[in-house]
Amino acid sequence: MNVIIRADYEEISREAANIISAGLKENPKTVLGLATGGTPKELYRRLVKEYKKGELDFSQATSFNLDEYVGLGSENKQSYRYFMEKHLFSHVNMKTGNIHVPDGLAPDPQLHCMEYERMIAKAGGIDFQLLGIGSDGHIGFNEPGSSLASRTGVVVLARETIRDNSRFFDSEDQVPRMAISMGLGTIMDARKCIMLASGENKAEAVRKCIEGPLCAMTPASVLQMHPDTTVIIDEAAACKLERRDYYLWLEKTRRKLLYN
């Protein structure tokens, strides 16, 4: 696990955008696994800016989103499809047929989840999987206690997640109780994972993810087993890491070896 610590939210967004941008330039047919929520907004803004400057092309890229609320359609302003259209899809030249977000209104959610897995496999798998982390250590909507080998499925949201996400709704009662989410096994199949975290409220979850035991009660800890994961966090999110100074030294040494 490669841990990158930057000063603030702007800097972690820039770091992640640079990685994804470089990947798209190297392979225009890149398959992106995308996340929603407050954390990736600035990253998407930066990618859109590059596209509008003519420096980035999404025309051959494919995307698969991590999750979607059950019961919300694409026109609902709280749906993740709506979020992605607002912050990325409507601003770049990614083809509509190459965009995949779980359908919160699927008549047979279980069948839809199996089909989602088949579509990912048909696309050749995910090259870059973007992740955030919940305050309870979840990634996607894989809540504490989720199987570390789980596949895309319908999940029941934890109370902590409902409470945390209520800031996007008028009230906590409006937050859906279920979602469709890529499973931890699905996420682990990605060739590279990029996890972002910002703010002191994420610090304990970040510590457990990076330095805690591999444990189903901290779903993000499964990333310790991934062969190519980069965790990009700001100083606030890194404040509880016991080996913070080591991660800073390690990155400095790597950069010196790469660029000198």
C-alpha positions as CSV (number, residue, x, y, z in Angstrom):
1,M,0.0,0.0,0.0
2,N,1.5,3.3,-1.1
3,V,0.5,6.2,1.3
4,I,0.7,9.7,0.0
5,I,0.2,12.6,2.5
6,R,-0.5,16.1,1.3
7,A,-1.3,19.3,3.0
8,D,-5.0,19.7,2.2
9,Y,-8.0,18.7,0.1
10,E,-6.9,20.6,-2.9
11,E,-3.6,18.9,-3.0
12,I,-4.9,15.3,-2.6
13,S,-7.4,16.1,-5.4
14,R,-4.6,17.3,-7.7
15,E,-2.5,14.2,-6.9
16,A,-5.4,11.8,-7.7
17,A,-6.3,13.7,-10.9
18,N,-2.7,13.5,-12.1
19,I,-2.7,9.7,-11.7
20,I,-6.0,9.2,-13.5
21,S,-5.1,11.7,-16.2
22,A,-1.8,10.0,-16.9
23,G,-3.5,6.7,-17.1
24,L,-6.0,7.9,-19.6
25,K,-3.3,9.4,-21.8
26,E,-1.3,6.2,-21.7
27,N,-4.3,4.1,-22.5
28,P,-7.3,5.9,-24.0
29,K,-9.4,2.8,-23.6
30,T,-9.0,2.9,-19.8
31,V,-11.8,1.4,-17.7
32,L,-12.6,3.7,-14.7
33,G,-14.2,2.7,-11.5
34,L,-15.8,5.9,-10.2
35,A,-17.0,7.1,-6.8
36,T,-19.4,9.8,-5.6
37,G,-19.8,11.9,-2.5
38,G,-18.0,15.1,-1.4
39,T,-14.5,13.8,-1.6
40,P,-14.1,13.3,-5.4
41,K,-15.8,16.6,-6.5
42,E,-12.5,18.5,-6.9
43,L,-10.8,15.6,-8.7
44,Y,-13.7,15.6,-11.3
45,R,-13.5,19.4,-11.6
46,R,-9.8,19.0,-12.5
47,L,-10.4,16.3,-15.0
48,V,-13.1,18.4,-16.7
49,K,-10.8,21.3,-16.8
50,E,-8.1,19.3,-18.6
51,Y,-10.7,18.0,-21.1
52,K,-11.9,21.5,-21.9
53,K,-8.3,22.6,-22.5
54,G,-8.0,19.8,-25.0
55,E,-5.5,17.8,-22.9
56,L,-7.7,14.8,-22.1
57,D,-10.0,12.6,-24.1
58,F,-12.7,10.4,-22.7
59,S,-14.1,9.2,-26.0
60,Q,-12.7,5.7,-25.8
61,A,-12.9,5.3,-22.0
62,T,-15.5,3.2,-20.1
63,S,-16.8,3.8,-16.6
64,F,-18.5,1.8,-13.8
65,N,-19.7,3.5,-10.7
66,L,-19.3,1.9,-7.3
67,D,-22.9,2.2,-6.1
68,E,-26.4,3.7,-6.2
69,Y,-29.3,4.1,-3.8
70,V,-32.1,1.6,-4.2
71,G,-35.3,3.5,-5.0
72,L,-33.7,6.6,-6.7
73,G,-33.8,7.1,-10.4
74,S,-31.4,9.0,-12.5
75,E,-33.5,12.2,-12.5
76,N,-33.5,12.3,-8.7
77,K,-31.0,15.0,-7.6
78,Q,-29.8,12.7,-4.7
79,S,-29.1,9.8,-7.0
80,Y,-25.5,9.0,-7.8
81,R,-26.2,9.0,-11.5
82,Y,-27.4,12.6,-11.2
83,F,-24.2,13.4,-9.3
84,M,-22.0,12.0,-12.0
85,E,-23.8,13.8,-14.7
86,K,-23.5,17.0,-12.8
87,H,-19.9,16.7,-12.0
88,L,-18.3,14.7,-14.9
89,F,-20.4,13.0,-17.6
90,S,-22.2,16.0,-19.0
91,H,-18.9,18.0,-19.3
92,V,-16.7,15.4,-21.1
93,N,-17.0,13.3,-24.3
94,M,-17.4,9.9,-22.7
95,K,-19.9,7.9,-24.8
96,T,-23.3,7.3,-23.2
97,G,-23.0,3.6,-24.0
98,N,-19.7,3.4,-22.1
99,I,-21.2,4.9,-18.9
100,H,-22.4,2.4,-16.3
101,V,-24.1,3.2,-13.0
102,P,-26.1,0.7,-11.0
103,D,-29.9,1.2,-11.6
104,G,-31.6,2.1,-8.4
105,L,-35.0,1.3,-10.0
106,A,-34.1,-2.1,-11.5
107,P,-37.2,-4.3,-11.3
108,D,-35.0,-7.3,-10.2
109,P,-32.1,-5.8,-8.3
110,Q,-30.4,-9.2,-7.7
111,L,-30.4,-10.0,-11.4
112,H,-29.2,-6.5,-12.2
113,C,-26.3,-7.0,-9.8
114,M,-25.2,-10.2,-11.6
115,E,-25.5,-8.4,-14.9
116,Y,-23.3,-5.5,-13.6
117,E,-20.6,-8.0,-12.8
118,R,-20.9,-9.5,-16.3
119,M,-20.5,-6.0,-17.8
120,I,-17.4,-5.3,-15.9
121,A,-15.9,-8.6,-17.0
122,K,-16.9,-8.0,-20.6
123,A,-15.1,-4.6,-20.5
124,G,-11.9,-6.4,-19.5
125,G,-12.0,-5.4,-15.8
126,I,-11.4,-2.1,-14.1
127,D,-8.1,-0.3,-14.5
128,F,-8.4,2.4,-11.9
129,Q,-10.8,2.1,-9.1
130,L,-11.5,5.4,-7.3
131,L,-12.6,5.1,-3.6
132,G,-13.5,7.2,-0.7
133,I,-13.9,5.9,2.9
134,G,-16.7,6.2,5.3
135,S,-16.2,7.2,8.9
136,D,-17.0,3.6,9.8
137,G,-14.4,2.3,7.4
138,H,-16.7,1.3,4.6
139,I,-15.8,1.5,0.9
140,G,-18.5,1.6,-1.7
141,F,-21.5,0.7,0.5
142,N,-19.7,-2.3,2.0
143,E,-20.6,-1.8,5.6
144,P,-18.7,-3.2,8.6
145,G,-19.2,-7.0,8.7
146,S,-19.3,-7.3,4.9
147,S,-17.7,-10.4,3.4
148,L,-14.2,-9.5,2.2
149,A,-15.0,-11.6,-1.0
150,S,-18.4,-10.1,-1.7
151,R,-19.5,-9.3,-5.2
152,T,-21.9,-6.6,-6.5
153,G,-25.1,-6.9,-4.5
154,V,-28.0,-5.2,-2.6
155,V,-26.9,-4.0,0.8
156,V,-28.6,-2.5,3.8
157,L,-27.0,0.8,5.0
158,A,-25.6,1.1,8.5
159,R,-27.0,3.8,10.8
160,E,-23.7,5.6,10.7
161,T,-23.8,5.8,6.9
162,I,-27.4,7.0,7.0
163,R,-26.5,9.7,9.5
164,D,-23.4,10.8,7.6
165,N,-25.2,10.9,4.3
166,S,-28.2,12.8,5.7
167,R,-26.3,16.1,5.0
168,F,-27.1,15.6,1.3
169,F,-30.9,15.3,2.0
170,D,-33.5,17.5,3.7
171,S,-33.7,15.1,6.6
172,E,-32.3,11.7,7.8
173,D,-35.7,10.1,7.1
174,Q,-35.2,10.8,3.4
175,V,-32.0,8.8,3.1
176,P,-32.6,5.4,1.4
177,R,-32.0,2.4,3.6
178,M,-30.6,0.2,0.8
179,A,-28.2,0.5,-2.0
180,I,-26.6,-1.5,-4.8
181,S,-22.8,-1.6,-4.4
182,M,-19.8,-3.3,-5.9
183,G,-18.6,-5.9,-3.5
184,L,-15.2,-5.9,-1.8
185,G,-14.2,-8.8,-4.1
186,T,-15.2,-6.7,-7.1
187,I,-13.2,-3.8,-5.9
188,M,-10.2,-6.0,-5.3
189,D,-10.3,-7.2,-8.9
190,A,-9.3,-3.7,-10.1
191,R,-5.8,-3.4,-11.4
192,K,-5.2,-0.3,-9.3
193,C,-7.1,1.2,-6.4
194,I,-6.9,4.9,-5.4
195,M,-8.4,5.8,-2.1
196,L,-8.9,9.5,-1.1
197,A,-9.7,10.8,2.4
198,S,-9.9,14.3,3.8
199,G,-10.6,15.7,7.2
200,E,-10.0,14.7,10.8
201,N,-13.4,12.9,10.9
202,K,-11.9,10.3,8.6
203,A,-8.7,9.9,10.6
204,E,-9.7,6.9,12.7
205,A,-11.1,5.0,9.7
206,V,-7.9,5.8,7.7
207,R,-5.7,4.5,10.6
208,K,-7.7,1.2,10.8
209,C,-7.5,0.9,7.0
210,I,-3.8,1.3,6.8
211,E,-2.4,0.2,10.1
212,G,-5.1,-1.9,11.7
213,P,-5.7,-5.6,11.3
214,L,-7.3,-7.1,8.2
215,C,-10.9,-7.2,9.5
216,A,-14.4,-7.4,8.1
217,M,-15.4,-4.8,10.7
218,T,-13.1,-2.3,8.8
219,P,-14.0,-3.1,5.2
220,A,-11.4,-0.8,3.8
221,S,-8.6,-2.8,5.4
222,V,-9.1,-5.4,2.6
223,L,-7.0,-2.9,0.5
224,Q,-3.9,-4.1,2.5
225,M,-4.2,-7.2,0.4
226,H,-4.4,-5.4,-2.9
227,P,-1.2,-5.5,-5.0
228,D,-1.4,-1.9,-6.2
229,T,-3.3,0.5,-3.9
230,T,-2.4,4.2,-3.4
231,V,-4.0,6.0,-0.5
232,I,-4.0,9.8,-0.8
233,I,-4.9,11.7,2.3
234,D,-4.5,15.2,3.7
235,E,-2.7,16.1,7.0
236,A,-6.0,16.1,8.9
237,A,-7.0,12.6,7.8
238,A,-3.4,11.4,8.6
239,C,-3.3,12.7,12.1
240,K,-3.8,9.3,13.8
241,L,-1.3,7.3,11.8
242,E,1.4,5.9,14.1
243,R,3.9,5.7,11.2
244,R,3.1,9.0,9.5
245,D,6.7,10.1,9.4
246,Y,7.7,6.8,7.8
247,Y,5.2,7.2,5.0
248,L,6.5,10.7,4.3
249,W,10.1,9.5,4.3
250,L,9.2,6.6,2.1
251,E,7.5,8.7,-0.5
252,K,10.4,11.2,-0.5
253,T,12.8,8.3,-1.0
254,R,10.7,6.8,-3.9
255,R,10.6,10.2,-5.7
256,K,14.3,10.7,-5.3
257,L,15.0,7.2,-6.8
258,L,12.5,7.8,-9.7
259,Y,13.5,11.3,-10.7
260,N,17.2,11.5,-9.9
